[in-house]
Amino acid sequence: MPSLVAEIGYAIEDHLQTIGLLEGDELDEGQRQLLAAKRAEYEQRTSASPTDNAGDFCRCTVVHQV
């Protein structure tokens, strides 16, 4: 259970970011490049898969009927 002080601090931080007095948490260049590489890898992997992705949601050994 979060404390009241933490909740008040979050509300103040959120307000200061909203009005522009405090910069928000943004990704640096290295994090952006890593994210772009992971996104490209994901898109390449999902575009190569067949159109019927019913089996992709469950990794168990039970055969599900769709």
matplotlib code that plots the C-alpha trace (Angstrom):
import matplotlib.pyplot as plt

x = [0.0, 1.6, 2.1, 0.3, 3.6, 4.4, 1.0, 1.3, 4.8, 3.5, 0.7, 3.1, 5.6, 2.8, 1.5, 4.9, 5.5, 2.1, 2.7, 6.3, 8.3, 9.8, 11.0, 9.5, 11.4, 12.4, 14.6, 18.2, 19.6, 20.9, 17.6, 15.8, 18.2, 17.7, 13.9, 13.9, 16.1, 13.8, 10.7, 12.2, 13.0, 9.5, 7.9, 10.1, 9.3, 5.5, 5.3, 7.0, 4.5, 1.5, -1.9, -3.4, -1.8, -4.3, -1.5, 0.8, -1.1, -0.7, 2.7, 1.3, 1.2, -2.6, -4.1, -6.9, -9.8, -10.4]
y = [0.0, 3.3, 5.9, 9.2, 11.1, 9.1, 9.8, 13.5, 13.5, 11.8, 14.3, 17.2, 15.7, 15.0, 18.5, 20.1, 17.9, 18.9, 22.6, 22.3, 23.2, 19.7, 17.6, 14.1, 10.9, 10.5, 7.9, 8.7, 8.0, 4.5, 3.5, 4.8, 2.8, -0.4, 0.1, 0.6, -2.5, -4.6, -3.2, -4.0, -7.5, -8.0, -6.7, -8.9, -11.9, -11.3, -10.5, -13.8, -15.8, -17.4, -15.6, -18.1, -17.3, -19.1, -21.4, -18.5, -17.5, -20.7, -22.3, -25.4, -28.9, -29.2, -29.0, -26.3, -26.4, -23.1]
z = [0.0, -1.1, 1.6, 1.6, 1.2, -1.9, -3.4, -2.7, -4.2, -7.4, -7.7, -7.4, -9.9, -12.4, -12.1, -12.5, -15.6, -17.0, -16.6, -18.0, -14.9, -14.7, -17.6, -17.9, -18.1, -21.7, -23.4, -24.2, -27.6, -26.7, -25.3, -28.4, -30.7, -28.7, -28.8, -32.5, -33.1, -30.9, -32.7, -36.1, -34.9, -33.6, -36.8, -39.0, -36.9, -36.9, -40.6, -41.5, -39.6, -41.3, -41.2, -38.8, -35.5, -33.2, -31.8, -31.0, -27.9, -25.9, -25.4, -23.6, -24.9, -25.0, -28.4, -28.4, -30.9, -32.6]

ax = plt.figure().add_subplot(projection="3d")
ax.plot(x, y, z, "-o")
ax.set_aspect("equal")
plt.show()
